[in-house]
Amino acid sequence: MTKTTYILDDKLIASNGSRFINYIFDIVGILCLIFIVTVIATFIMALTDSNEFIQWIGNLSDLEGQIIFIVFSIIYYTLTEGFFGRSLGKFITGTVVVNENGERPSLDIILKRTLCRFIPFDAISFLGSRGWHDSISDTYVVRKKELAKEMKLFHEFNLIGNNEVV
């Protein structure tokens, strides 16, 4: 019996429009996460009569705000794509992050993918065929249902002619 490996078909790759929708929903998700954490931290600080956090939040510089956004983005993408293979935007558009074999990438690959998002002009790289955070990390965003169908068909085709040994 020969062992074959599924190789991703380019026809499954999500469109740039779908990727843009993913991006918008993910930004909203990150901002909601920041808001929720800030509200919880403020509530805890108010219970402990500690006003330093509230004053710090009120006096954030643009740079501090950008650093907070980057940290929360790293946490958001690493956790959602690392554990579910999908972020909020990908759940909504029915897409998923996979490697070239259609499998969920490892957590270290997802972290690499996430860090590559902060390369300057990464968003503009999607004007080409694949964005940098995809190509550098060797990941793909594909339509989940179509991938499942393709992989099922691939594995069923490979079973043809194999004798089952009991």
DSSP file with accessible surface (Angstrom, degrees, kcal/mol):
  #  RESIDUE AA STRUCTURE BP1 BP2  ACC     N-H-->O    O-->H-N    N-H-->O    O-->H-N    TCO  KAPPA ALPHA  PHI   PSI    X-CA   Y-CA   Z-CA
    1    1 A M              0   0  193      0, 0.0     2,-0.4     0, 0.0   161,-0.0   0.000 360.0 360.0 360.0 131.4    0.0    0.0    0.0
    2    2 A T        -     0   0  121    156,-0.1     2,-0.6     1,-0.0     0, 0.0  -0.749 360.0-137.6 -93.7 139.6    1.3    3.4   -0.9
    3    3 A K        -     0   0  194     -2,-0.4     2,-0.3     2,-0.0    -1,-0.0  -0.867  24.5-173.2 -98.2 121.8    0.9    6.3    1.4
    4    4 A T        -     0   0   63     -2,-0.6     2,-0.4   154,-0.0   154,-0.0  -0.829  13.5-140.7-114.3 156.0   -0.1    9.5   -0.3
    5    5 A T        -     0   0   84     -2,-0.3     2,-0.2     2,-0.0    -2,-0.0  -0.943  20.6-117.3-119.2 136.0   -0.5   12.9    1.2
    6    6 A Y        -     0   0   13     -2,-0.4     2,-0.5    95,-0.2   145,-0.0  -0.493  25.5-158.6 -68.9 134.2   -3.2   15.4    0.3
    7    7 A I        -     0   0  102     -2,-0.2    94,-0.2    94,-0.1    93,-0.1  -0.981  28.5-105.4-116.0 129.7   -1.9   18.6   -1.3
    8    8 A L        -     0   0   14     92,-3.4     2,-0.4    -2,-0.5    92,-0.0  -0.198  28.2-132.9 -56.7 135.2   -4.1   21.7   -1.1
    9    9 A D    >   -     0   0   65      1,-0.1     3,-2.1   138,-0.0     4,-0.3  -0.771  10.5-134.2 -91.2 132.8   -5.9   22.7   -4.3
   10   10 A D  G >  S+     0   0  120     -2,-0.4     3,-1.4     1,-0.3    -1,-0.1   0.738  99.9  72.8 -59.4 -23.4   -5.6   26.4   -5.2
   11   11 A K  G 3  S+     0   0  120      1,-0.3    -1,-0.3   131,-0.0    -3,-0.0   0.692  91.0  59.6 -67.7 -14.0   -9.4   26.5   -6.0
   12   12 A L  G <  S+     0   0    3     -3,-2.1   131,-2.3   130,-0.1    -1,-0.3   0.620  76.8 115.4 -86.7 -13.9  -10.1   26.2   -2.2
   13   13 A I  B <  S-A  142   0A  46     -3,-1.4   129,-0.3    -4,-0.3    -3,-0.0  -0.327  73.2-110.5 -64.9 134.6   -8.3   29.4   -1.3
   14   14 A A        -     0   0    6    127,-2.8   127,-0.1    82,-0.2    -1,-0.1  -0.302  35.0-107.4 -64.7 147.6  -10.5   32.1    0.1
   15   15 A S     >  -     0   0   73      1,-0.1     4,-2.3     4,-0.0     5,-0.2  -0.257  23.6-112.9 -71.7 161.2  -11.1   35.2   -2.0
   16   16 A N  H  > S+     0   0   85      1,-0.2     4,-2.3     2,-0.2     5,-0.1   0.849 118.9  57.0 -63.5 -32.5   -9.5   38.6   -1.1
   17   17 A G  H  > S+     0   0   45      2,-0.2     4,-2.1     1,-0.2    -1,-0.2   0.924 107.7  46.5 -63.7 -43.1  -13.0   39.9   -0.4
   18   18 A S  H  > S+     0   0   21      1,-0.2     4,-2.5     2,-0.2    -2,-0.2   0.906 111.5  52.0 -64.0 -40.2  -13.6   37.2    2.2
   19   19 A R  H  X S+     0   0   26     -4,-2.3     4,-2.3     2,-0.2    -2,-0.2   0.883 107.9  51.9 -64.6 -38.4  -10.1   37.9    3.6
   20   20 A F  H  X S+     0   0  129     -4,-2.3     4,-2.4     2,-0.2    -1,-0.2   0.922 109.2  49.5 -64.9 -41.6  -11.0   41.6    3.9
   21   21 A I  H  X S+     0   0   74     -4,-2.1     4,-2.5     1,-0.2     5,-0.3   0.917 109.4  52.8 -62.8 -41.4  -14.2   40.7    5.8
   22   22 A N  H  X S+     0   0    3     -4,-2.5     4,-2.5     1,-0.2    67,-0.3   0.934 108.9  50.5 -55.0 -47.3  -12.2   38.4    8.1
   23   23 A Y  H  X S+     0   0  120     -4,-2.3     4,-2.5     2,-0.2    -2,-0.2   0.922 110.1  48.6 -59.6 -46.6   -9.9   41.4    8.8
   24   24 A I  H  X S+     0   0   77     -4,-2.4     4,-2.2     1,-0.2    -1,-0.2   0.945 114.5  44.7 -61.8 -49.4  -12.8   43.8    9.6
   25   25 A F  H  X S+     0   0   79     -4,-2.5     4,-2.4     1,-0.2    -1,-0.2   0.866 112.4  52.8 -65.1 -34.5  -14.4   41.3   12.0
   26   26 A D  H  X S+     0   0    2     -4,-2.5     4,-2.7    -5,-0.3    -1,-0.2   0.897 107.1  51.2 -68.7 -39.1  -11.1   40.4   13.6
   27   27 A I  H  X S+     0   0   38     -4,-2.5     4,-2.6     2,-0.2    -2,-0.2   0.939 111.5  48.1 -60.6 -44.4  -10.3   44.1   14.3
   28   28 A V  H  X S+     0   0   73     -4,-2.2     4,-2.6     1,-0.2    -2,-0.2   0.920 111.3  51.3 -61.7 -42.0  -13.7   44.4   15.9
   29   29 A G  H  X S+     0   0   11     -4,-2.4     4,-2.3     2,-0.2    -2,-0.2   0.907 110.6  47.9 -61.4 -42.6  -13.0   41.2   18.0
   30   30 A I  H  X S+     0   0    0     -4,-2.7     4,-2.6     2,-0.2    -2,-0.2   0.927 112.1  49.0 -65.3 -44.7   -9.7   42.6   19.2
   31   31 A L  H  X S+     0   0   92     -4,-2.6     4,-2.5     1,-0.2    -2,-0.2   0.896 111.2  50.1 -63.4 -38.3  -11.2   45.9   20.1
   32   32 A C  H  X S+     0   0   66     -4,-2.6     4,-2.9     2,-0.2    -1,-0.2   0.901 109.8  51.3 -65.0 -40.6  -14.0   44.1   22.0
   33   33 A L  H  X S+     0   0   56     -4,-2.3     4,-2.6     2,-0.2     5,-0.2   0.932 111.0  47.5 -61.1 -45.4  -11.4   42.0   23.8
   34   34 A I  H  X S+     0   0   28     -4,-2.6     4,-2.6     1,-0.2    -2,-0.2   0.930 112.9  49.7 -61.2 -43.9   -9.5   45.1   24.8
   35   35 A F  H  X S+     0   0  139     -4,-2.5     4,-2.8     2,-0.2    -2,-0.2   0.937 111.5  47.7 -61.4 -46.7  -12.7   46.8   26.0
   36   36 A I  H  X S+     0   0   92     -4,-2.9     4,-2.6     1,-0.2     5,-0.2   0.932 113.5  46.9 -62.7 -46.0  -13.8   43.8   28.1
   37   37 A V  H  X S+     0   0   62     -4,-2.6     4,-2.8     1,-0.2     5,-0.2   0.912 113.1  50.1 -63.7 -40.1  -10.4   43.4   29.7
   38   38 A T  H  X S+     0   0   38     -4,-2.6     4,-2.8    -5,-0.2    -2,-0.2   0.921 111.1  48.2 -64.5 -43.2  -10.3   47.2   30.4
   39   39 A V  H  X S+     0   0   72     -4,-2.8     4,-2.6     2,-0.2    -2,-0.2   0.936 113.9  46.6 -63.7 -44.3  -13.8   47.1   32.0
   40   40 A I  H  X S+     0   0   92     -4,-2.6     4,-2.6    -5,-0.2    -2,-0.2   0.939 114.4  46.9 -63.8 -45.2  -12.9   44.1   34.2
   41   41 A A  H  X S+     0   0   22     -4,-2.8     4,-2.7     1,-0.2    -2,-0.2   0.908 112.9  49.5 -63.9 -40.6   -9.6   45.6   35.3
   42   42 A T  H  X S+     0   0   43     -4,-2.8     4,-2.5    -5,-0.2    -1,-0.2   0.911 110.8  50.1 -64.2 -41.8  -11.3   49.0   36.0
   43   43 A F  H  X S+     0   0  130     -4,-2.6     4,-2.0     2,-0.2    -2,-0.2   0.933 112.0  47.3 -62.3 -45.2  -13.9   47.2   38.0
   44   44 A I  H  X S+     0   0   86     -4,-2.6     4,-1.4     1,-0.2    -2,-0.2   0.918 113.0  49.0 -63.0 -42.6  -11.3   45.3   40.0
   45   45 A M  H  <>S+     0   0   55     -4,-2.7     5,-2.8     1,-0.2    -1,-0.2   0.876 109.0  52.8 -66.0 -35.9   -9.3   48.5   40.6
   46   46 A A  H ><5S+     0   0   50     -4,-2.5     3,-1.0     1,-0.2    -1,-0.2   0.883 107.3  52.1 -66.9 -36.8  -12.4   50.4   41.7
   47   47 A L  H 3<5S+     0   0  119     -4,-2.0    -1,-0.2     1,-0.2    -2,-0.2   0.811 112.9  44.8 -67.1 -29.5  -13.2   47.6   44.3
   48   48 A T  T 3<5S-     0   0   88     -4,-1.4    -1,-0.2    -5,-0.2    -2,-0.2   0.287 111.9-119.4 -97.4  10.0   -9.7   47.9   45.7
   49   49 A D  T < 5 +     0   0  143     -3,-1.0     2,-0.7     1,-0.2    -3,-0.2   0.840  64.8 144.9  55.1  36.3   -9.7   51.8   45.7
   50   50 A S      < +     0   0   28     -5,-2.8     4,-0.4    -6,-0.1    -1,-0.2  -0.915  22.7 173.6-107.2 112.3   -6.8   51.9   43.3
   51   51 A N     >  +     0   0   92     -2,-0.7     4,-2.5     1,-0.2     5,-0.2   0.487  58.1  89.8 -96.3  -3.6   -7.1   54.8   40.9
   52   52 A E  H  > S+     0   0  128      1,-0.2     4,-2.7     2,-0.2     5,-0.2   0.906  88.3  48.4 -62.0 -43.3   -3.7   54.4   39.2
   53   53 A F  H  > S+     0   0   47      2,-0.2     4,-2.8     1,-0.2     5,-0.2   0.934 111.8  49.2 -63.3 -44.4   -5.0   52.1   36.5
   54   54 A I  H  > S+     0   0   66     -4,-0.4     4,-2.1     1,-0.2    -2,-0.2   0.912 113.3  46.9 -63.2 -40.9   -7.9   54.4   35.7
   55   55 A Q  H  X S+     0   0  119     -4,-2.5     4,-1.2     2,-0.2    -1,-0.2   0.907 111.7  51.3 -66.8 -39.5   -5.6   57.4   35.5
   56   56 A W  H >< S+     0   0  107     -4,-2.7     3,-0.6    -5,-0.2    -2,-0.2   0.933 110.2  48.7 -63.3 -44.7   -3.1   55.4   33.3
   57   57 A I  H >< S+     0   0   50     -4,-2.8     3,-1.2     1,-0.2    -1,-0.2   0.904 110.5  52.0 -60.9 -41.6   -5.9   54.4   30.9
   58   58 A G  H 3< S+     0   0   62     -4,-2.1    -1,-0.2     1,-0.2    -2,-0.2   0.735 114.1  43.1 -67.7 -22.6   -7.1   58.0   30.8
   59   59 A N  T << S+     0   0  130     -4,-1.2    -1,-0.2    -3,-0.6    -2,-0.2   0.077  78.9 146.1-112.4  22.6   -3.6   59.3   29.9
   60   60 A L    <   -     0   0   58     -3,-1.2     2,-0.1     1,-0.1    -3,-0.1  -0.355  41.0-137.8 -61.3 135.7   -2.5   56.6   27.4
   61   61 A S     >  -     0   0   57      1,-0.1     4,-2.4    -2,-0.1     5,-0.2  -0.436  26.3-105.6 -83.7 168.2   -0.3   58.0   24.6
   62   62 A D  H  > S+     0   0  140      1,-0.2     4,-2.4     2,-0.2     5,-0.2   0.909 122.1  52.1 -60.4 -41.3   -0.8   56.9   21.0
   63   63 A L  H  > S+     0   0  110      2,-0.2     4,-2.5     1,-0.2    -1,-0.2   0.930 109.2  48.7 -62.9 -44.9    2.3   54.7   21.2
   64   64 A E  H  > S+     0   0   69      1,-0.2     4,-2.5     2,-0.2    -1,-0.2   0.912 111.1  51.2 -61.9 -39.7    1.0   52.9   24.3
   65   65 A G  H  X S+     0   0   30     -4,-2.4     4,-2.4     1,-0.2    -2,-0.2   0.908 110.5  48.4 -63.1 -40.7   -2.3   52.4   22.7
   66   66 A Q  H  X S+     0   0  120     -4,-2.4     4,-2.5     2,-0.2    -2,-0.2   0.897 110.8  50.7 -67.7 -38.8   -0.7   50.8   19.6
   67   67 A I  H  X S+     0   0   88     -4,-2.5     4,-2.7     2,-0.2    -2,-0.2   0.924 110.4  49.4 -64.8 -42.7    1.5   48.6   21.8
   68   68 A I  H  X S+     0   0   37     -4,-2.5     4,-2.6     1,-0.2     5,-0.2   0.932 111.0  50.3 -61.4 -43.2   -1.6   47.4   23.7
   69   69 A F  H  X S+     0   0   56     -4,-2.4     4,-2.4     1,-0.2    -2,-0.2   0.923 111.2  48.5 -62.2 -42.1   -3.4   46.7   20.4
   70   70 A I  H  X S+     0   0   68     -4,-2.5     4,-2.5     2,-0.2    -2,-0.2   0.932 111.8  49.0 -64.0 -45.3   -0.4   44.7   19.1
   71   71 A V  H  X S+     0   0   71     -4,-2.7     4,-2.3     1,-0.2    -2,-0.2   0.943 113.9  45.5 -61.8 -46.0   -0.2   42.7   22.3
   72   72 A F  H  X S+     0   0   35     -4,-2.6     4,-3.0     1,-0.2    -1,-0.2   0.869 111.1  54.1 -66.6 -33.8   -3.9   41.9   22.3
   73   73 A S  H  X S+     0   0    3     -4,-2.4     4,-2.9    -5,-0.2     5,-0.4   0.918 108.1  49.2 -64.5 -42.9   -3.7   41.1   18.5
   74   74 A I  H  X S+     0   0   45     -4,-2.5     4,-2.2     2,-0.2     5,-0.3   0.938 114.9  44.5 -61.7 -45.1   -1.0   38.6   19.2
   75   75 A I  H  X S+     0   0   76     -4,-2.3     4,-2.5    -5,-0.2     5,-0.3   0.948 115.1  48.9 -63.1 -47.9   -3.0   37.0   22.0
   76   76 A Y  H  X S+     0   0   19     -4,-3.0     4,-2.6     1,-0.2     5,-0.3   0.951 116.9  38.6 -58.7 -55.2   -6.2   37.0   19.9
   77   77 A Y  H  X>S+     0   0    8     -4,-2.9     4,-2.1     1,-0.2     5,-0.6   0.903 116.2  51.2 -68.1 -39.8   -4.8   35.5   16.7
   78   78 A T  H  X5S+     0   0   22     -4,-2.2     4,-1.3    -5,-0.4     5,-0.2   0.932 117.0  39.5 -65.0 -43.1   -2.5   33.0   18.5
   79   79 A L  H  X5S+     0   0   85     -4,-2.5     4,-2.2    -5,-0.3     5,-0.4   0.949 120.8  41.3 -72.0 -48.7   -5.3   31.6   20.7
   80   80 A T  H  X>S+     0   0   27     -4,-2.6     4,-2.1    -5,-0.3     6,-1.2   0.957 125.2  34.0 -68.7 -48.3   -8.2   31.6   18.1
   81   81 A E  H  X5S+     0   0    0     -4,-2.1     4,-0.7    -5,-0.3    -1,-0.2   0.840 119.1  53.6 -76.5 -29.5   -6.2   30.3   15.2
   82   82 A G  H  <<S+     0   0   11     -4,-1.3    -2,-0.2    -5,-0.6    -3,-0.2   0.898 122.6  25.4 -70.8 -39.8   -4.0   28.1   17.3
   83   83 A F  H  <5S+     0   0  122     -4,-2.2    -2,-0.2    -5,-0.2    -3,-0.2   0.787 139.2  22.6 -96.6 -30.3   -6.8   26.3   19.1
   84   84 A F  H  <5S-     0   0  120     -4,-2.1    -3,-0.2    -5,-0.4    -2,-0.1   0.536  90.1-128.3-111.9 -13.1   -9.7   26.6   16.6
   85   85 A G  S  <<S+     0   0    0     -4,-0.7    12,-2.7    -5,-0.5     2,-0.3   0.510  85.8  76.4  75.3   3.7   -7.9   27.1   13.3
   86   86 A R        -     0   0   33     -6,-1.2    -2,-0.2    10,-0.2     2,-0.2  -1.000  65.7-149.0-149.0 142.3  -10.2   30.1   12.9
   87   87 A S     >  -     0   0    0     -2,-0.3     4,-2.3    -6,-0.1     5,-0.2  -0.441  48.7 -87.6 -96.3 179.6  -10.6   33.6   14.2
   88   88 A L  H  > S+     0   0   73      1,-0.2     4,-2.1     2,-0.2     5,-0.2   0.929 130.1  49.8 -54.6 -47.5  -14.0   35.4   14.6
   89   89 A G  H  > S+     0   0    0    -67,-0.3     4,-2.3     1,-0.2    -1,-0.2   0.891 109.9  50.4 -60.8 -39.4  -13.8   36.6   11.1
   90   90 A K  H  >>S+     0   0    4      2,-0.2     5,-2.2     1,-0.2     4,-1.0   0.851 107.7  53.5 -70.5 -33.2  -13.0   33.2    9.7
   91   91 A F  H  <5S+     0   0  102     -4,-2.3     3,-0.4     3,-0.2    -1,-0.2   0.931 111.4  46.9 -62.1 -44.0  -16.0   31.7   11.7
   92   92 A I  H  <5S+     0   0   89     -4,-2.1    -2,-0.2     1,-0.2    -1,-0.2   0.898 118.2  39.7 -67.1 -40.2  -18.3   34.2   10.1
   93   93 A T  H  <5S-     0   0   38     -4,-2.3    -1,-0.2    -5,-0.2    -2,-0.2   0.487 109.9-117.4 -90.9  -2.5  -17.0   33.7    6.5
   94   94 A G  T  <5 +     0   0   28     -4,-1.0    50,-2.4    -3,-0.4    51,-0.5   0.841  69.3 131.4  72.9  33.3  -16.6   29.9    6.8
   95   95 A T  E   < -B  143   0A   0     -5,-2.2     2,-0.3    48,-0.3    -1,-0.2  -0.726  35.8-165.3-115.2 167.4  -12.9   29.9    6.3
   96   96 A V  E     -B  142   0A  16     46,-2.1    46,-2.4    -2,-0.2     2,-0.5  -0.986  23.9-114.5-150.4 151.5  -10.1   28.2    8.1
   97   97 A V  E     +B  141   0A   0    -12,-2.7     2,-0.3    -2,-0.3    44,-0.2  -0.800  45.4 160.9 -90.3 129.3   -6.2   28.4    8.4
   98   98 A V  E     -B  140   0A   4     42,-2.7    42,-2.7    -2,-0.5     6,-0.2  -0.911  36.1-116.3-139.5 168.4   -4.5   25.2    7.1
   99   99 A N    >   -     0   0   37      4,-2.6     3,-2.2    -2,-0.3    40,-0.1  -0.319  54.3 -81.0 -92.4-173.8   -1.0   24.1    5.9
  100  100 A E  T 3  S+     0   0  101     38,-0.4   -92,-3.4     1,-0.3    39,-0.1   0.697 131.2  56.5 -67.4 -14.2   -0.4   22.8    2.4
  101  101 A N  T 3  S-     0   0   33    -94,-0.2    -1,-0.3     2,-0.1   -95,-0.2   0.306 119.1-108.3 -97.0   8.9   -1.8   19.4    3.4
  102  102 A G  S <  S+     0   0    8     -3,-2.2     2,-0.2     1,-0.3    -2,-0.1   0.636  79.7 126.0  76.3  16.0   -5.1   20.8    4.6
  103  103 A E  S    S-     0   0  108      1,-0.1    -4,-2.6     0, 0.0    -1,-0.3  -0.693  71.9 -89.8-106.3 159.8   -4.3   20.3    8.2
  104  104 A R        -     0   0  142     -2,-0.2    -6,-0.2    -6,-0.2    -1,-0.1  -0.458  48.6-120.5 -66.2 129.0   -4.3   22.7   11.2
  105  105 A P        -     0   0    8      0, 0.0    -1,-0.1     0, 0.0   -20,-0.1  -0.291  31.9 -96.8 -67.1 157.0   -0.9   24.3   11.5
  106  106 A S     >  -     0   0   56      1,-0.1     4,-2.2     4,-0.0     3,-0.2  -0.239  35.2-105.5 -68.8 163.9    1.1   23.8   14.7
  107  107 A L  H  > S+     0   0   87      1,-0.2     4,-2.5     2,-0.2     5,-0.2   0.861 120.6  54.4 -62.0 -36.3    0.9   26.5   17.4
  108  108 A D  H  > S+     0   0  114      2,-0.2     4,-2.2     1,-0.2    -1,-0.2   0.884 108.4  49.1 -68.7 -33.7    4.5   27.7   16.6
  109  109 A I  H  > S+     0   0   47      2,-0.2     4,-2.8    -3,-0.2    -2,-0.2   0.910 110.8  50.7 -68.6 -40.1    3.5   28.2   12.9
  110  110 A I  H  X S+     0   0    0     -4,-2.2     4,-2.8     2,-0.2    -2,-0.2   0.911 109.9  50.0 -63.6 -40.5    0.4   30.1   14.0
  111  111 A L  H  X S+     0   0   72     -4,-2.5     4,-2.8     2,-0.2     5,-0.2   0.931 111.0  49.0 -63.6 -43.3    2.6   32.3   16.2
  112  112 A K  H  X S+     0   0   93     -4,-2.2     4,-2.1     2,-0.2    -2,-0.2   0.932 112.0  49.2 -59.2 -44.7    4.9   32.9   13.3
  113  113 A R  H  X S+     0   0    0     -4,-2.8     4,-0.8     1,-0.2    -2,-0.2   0.920 111.6  49.6 -60.3 -43.1    1.9   33.7   11.1
  114  114 A T  H >< S+     0   0    0     -4,-2.8     3,-0.9     1,-0.2     4,-0.3   0.925 110.5  48.3 -65.1 -45.3    0.6   36.1   13.8
  115  115 A L  H >< S+     0   0   89     -4,-2.8     3,-1.6     1,-0.3    -1,-0.2   0.865 104.7  60.6 -65.4 -33.0    4.0   37.9   14.2
  116  116 A C  H >< S+     0   0   13     -4,-2.1     3,-1.7     1,-0.3    -1,-0.3   0.731  87.9  74.0 -66.7 -20.7    4.2   38.3   10.4
  117  117 A R  T << S+     0   0   41     -3,-0.9    -1,-0.3    -4,-0.8     5,-0.2   0.743  90.9  58.7 -61.8 -21.8    1.0   40.3   10.4
  118  118 A F  T <  S+     0   0   73     -3,-1.6    -1,-0.3    -4,-0.3    -2,-0.2   0.341  73.3 117.7 -95.7   7.7    3.0   43.2   11.9
  119  119 A I  S X  S-     0   0   60     -3,-1.7     3,-1.9     1,-0.1     4,-0.2  -0.581  82.6 -98.8 -67.2 130.2    5.5   43.4    9.0
  120  120 A P  T 3  S+     0   0   98      0, 0.0    -1,-0.1     0, 0.0    -2,-0.1  -0.270 106.4  12.2 -54.7 136.3    5.0   46.9    7.6
  121  121 A F  T 3> S+     0   0  144     -4,-0.1     4,-1.3     1,-0.1     3,-0.2   0.631  80.5 138.4  70.9  18.8    2.7   46.8    4.5
  122  122 A D  T <4 S+     0   0   13     -3,-1.9     3,-0.5     1,-0.2    10,-0.5   0.905  71.1  55.2 -57.0 -40.9    1.6   43.2    5.1
  123  123 A A  T >4 S+     0   0   71      1,-0.2     3,-1.2    -4,-0.2    -1,-0.2   0.883 104.5  52.9 -61.8 -36.0   -2.0   44.2    4.2
  124  124 A I  G >4 S+     0   0   96      1,-0.2     3,-2.4    -3,-0.2     4,-0.3   0.801  92.4  74.5 -70.2 -24.6   -0.8   45.6    0.8
  125  125 A S  G >< S+     0   0   14     -4,-1.3     3,-1.3    -3,-0.5    -1,-0.2   0.717  80.7  72.8 -63.1 -16.0    0.9   42.2    0.1
  126  126 A F  G <  S+     0   0   32     -3,-1.2    -1,-0.3    -4,-0.4    -2,-0.2   0.582  74.9  79.1 -76.2  -6.3   -2.6   40.8   -0.6
  127  127 A L  G <  S+     0   0  151     -3,-2.4    -1,-0.3    -4,-0.1    -2,-0.2   0.741  95.4  55.9 -69.7 -20.6   -2.7   42.8   -3.8
  128  128 A G  S <  S-     0   0   48     -3,-1.3     3,-0.1    -4,-0.3    -3,-0.0   0.042 119.6 -77.1 -84.9-153.4   -0.5   39.9   -5.1
  129  129 A S  S    S+     0   0  114      1,-0.2     2,-0.4    -2,-0.0    -3,-0.1   0.942 109.7  13.0 -79.8 -47.8   -1.5   36.3   -4.8
  130  130 A R  S    S-     0   0   56     -5,-0.2    -1,-0.2    10,-0.0    -2,-0.1  -0.983  79.5-113.3-131.4 145.2   -0.9   35.6   -1.1
  131  131 A G    >>  -     0   0    0     -2,-0.4     4,-2.8    -5,-0.1     3,-0.7  -0.286  30.6-113.1 -71.4 159.3   -0.2   37.9    1.8
  132  132 A W  H 3> S+     0   0  104    -10,-0.5     4,-2.8     1,-0.2     5,-0.4   0.874 115.7  57.8 -62.6 -39.5    3.1   37.8    3.5
  133  133 A H  H 34 S+     0   0    6      1,-0.2     4,-0.4     2,-0.2    -1,-0.2   0.771 113.3  42.7 -68.5 -17.7    1.8   36.4    6.7
  134  134 A D  H <>>S+     0   0    3     -3,-0.7     5,-2.5     2,-0.1     4,-0.6   0.914 118.3  41.6 -82.7 -52.3    0.4   33.4    4.7
  135  135 A S  H ><5S+     0   0   42     -4,-2.8     3,-0.7     1,-0.2    -2,-0.2   0.901 114.6  49.6 -68.5 -39.8    3.5   32.9    2.4
  136  136 A I  T 3<5S+     0   0   72     -4,-2.8    -1,-0.2     1,-0.2    -3,-0.2   0.896 118.4  39.8 -66.6 -37.3    6.1   33.3    5.1
  137  137 A S  T 345S-     0   0    2     -5,-0.4    -1,-0.2    -4,-0.4    -2,-0.2   0.440 108.1-124.4 -91.4   0.9    4.4   30.9    7.5
  138  138 A D  T <<5 +     0   0  106     -3,-0.7   -38,-0.4    -4,-0.6     2,-0.3   0.917  65.5 134.3  55.0  46.3    3.4   28.5    4.7
  139  139 A T      < -     0   0    0     -5,-2.5     2,-0.3   -40,-0.1   -40,-0.2  -0.824  39.7-156.4-121.0 164.5   -0.3   28.7    5.6
  140  140 A Y  E     - B   0  98A  38    -42,-2.7   -42,-2.7    -2,-0.3     2,-0.6  -0.981  14.0-139.1-138.0 148.6   -3.4   29.1    3.6
  141  141 A V  E     + B   0  97A   1     -2,-0.3  -127,-2.8   -44,-0.2     2,-0.3  -0.960  37.9 170.0-109.1 119.9   -6.9   30.4    4.3
  142  142 A V  E     -AB  13  96A   0    -46,-2.4   -46,-2.1    -2,-0.6     2,-0.5  -0.834  44.4 -88.7-128.0 164.9   -9.4   28.2    2.6
  143  143 A R  E  >  - B   0  95A  82   -131,-2.3     4,-2.1    -2,-0.3   -48,-0.3  -0.639  38.7-147.0 -75.4 120.1  -13.2   27.6    2.5
  144  144 A K  H  > S+     0   0   93    -50,-2.4     4,-2.3    -2,-0.5     5,-0.2   0.895  90.5  47.6 -61.5 -48.0  -13.8   25.1    5.3
  145  145 A K  H  > S+     0   0  164    -51,-0.5     4,-2.1     1,-0.2    -1,-0.2   0.917 113.5  47.8 -63.9 -43.4  -16.7   23.1    3.8
  146  146 A E  H  > S+     0   0   70      1,-0.2     4,-2.5     2,-0.2    -1,-0.2   0.879 110.5  52.7 -66.3 -36.9  -15.1   22.8    0.4
  147  147 A L  H  X S+     0   0   11     -4,-2.1     4,-2.9     2,-0.2     5,-0.3   0.934 108.0  51.0 -62.6 -44.6  -11.8   21.6    2.0
  148  148 A A  H  X S+     0   0   59     -4,-2.3     4,-2.3     1,-0.2    -2,-0.2   0.915 111.9  47.4 -60.1 -42.4  -13.7   18.9    4.0
  149  149 A K  H  X S+     0   0  143     -4,-2.1     4,-2.5     2,-0.2    -1,-0.2   0.925 113.1  48.2 -64.0 -46.0  -15.3   17.7    0.8
  150  150 A E  H  X S+     0   0   45     -4,-2.5     4,-2.6     2,-0.2    -2,-0.2   0.915 113.1  46.7 -61.6 -44.2  -12.0   17.6   -1.1
  151  151 A M  H  X S+     0   0   36     -4,-2.9     4,-2.6     2,-0.2     5,-0.2   0.896 111.7  51.1 -68.7 -38.0  -10.2   15.8    1.7
  152  152 A K  H  X S+     0   0  130     -4,-2.3     4,-2.6    -5,-0.3     5,-0.2   0.947 112.6  46.4 -62.3 -47.2  -13.0   13.2    2.1
  153  153 A L  H  X S+     0   0  107     -4,-2.5     4,-2.6     1,-0.2    -2,-0.2   0.914 111.9  51.9 -61.0 -42.6  -13.0   12.6   -1.7
  154  154 A F  H  X S+     0   0   47     -4,-2.6     4,-1.9     1,-0.2    -2,-0.2   0.935 112.9  43.6 -60.0 -47.5   -9.2   12.3   -1.7
  155  155 A H  H  X S+     0   0   96     -4,-2.6     4,-0.9     1,-0.2    -1,-0.2   0.879 113.6  50.7 -70.4 -36.7   -9.1    9.8    1.2
  156  156 A E  H >X S+     0   0   93     -4,-2.6     4,-0.7    -5,-0.2     3,-0.6   0.911 109.3  51.7 -65.7 -40.6  -12.0    7.8   -0.3
  157  157 A F  H >< S+     0   0  142     -4,-2.6     3,-1.0     1,-0.2    -2,-0.2   0.898 106.8  53.7 -62.1 -39.4  -10.2    7.7   -3.7
  158  158 A N  H 3< S+     0   0   48     -4,-1.9    -1,-0.2     1,-0.2    -2,-0.2   0.715 101.3  60.6 -69.4 -19.8   -7.0    6.4   -2.0
  159  159 A L  H X< S+     0   0  115     -4,-0.9     3,-1.9    -3,-0.6    -1,-0.2   0.679  78.0 110.0 -79.9 -17.7   -9.0    3.5   -0.4
  160  160 A I  T << S+     0   0  123     -3,-1.0     3,-0.1    -4,-0.7    -3,-0.0  -0.380  88.7  10.1 -61.1 128.2  -10.0    2.2   -3.8
  161  161 A G  T 3  S+     0   0   70      1,-0.3     2,-0.4    -2,-0.1    -1,-0.3   0.327  95.1 125.7  86.5  -8.5   -8.2   -1.1   -4.4
  162  162 A N    <   -     0   0   68     -3,-1.9     2,-0.4    -4,-0.0    -1,-0.3  -0.704  56.4-136.4 -83.9 131.2   -6.9   -1.5   -0.8
  163  163 A N        -     0   0  151     -2,-0.4     2,-0.5    -3,-0.1    -3,-0.0  -0.722  16.0-126.3 -86.3 134.2   -7.8   -4.7    0.8
  164  164 A E        -     0   0  174     -2,-0.4     2,-0.6     1,-0.0    -1,-0.0  -0.665  20.7-149.3 -81.6 125.0   -9.0   -4.5    4.3
  165  165 A V              0   0  134     -2,-0.5    -1,-0.0     0, 0.0    -2,-0.0  -0.865 360.0 360.0 -97.4 126.0   -7.1   -6.8    6.6
  166  166 A V              0   0  171     -2,-0.6    -2,-0.0     0, 0.0     0, 0.0  -0.727 360.0 360.0-103.3 360.0   -9.0   -8.2    9.5
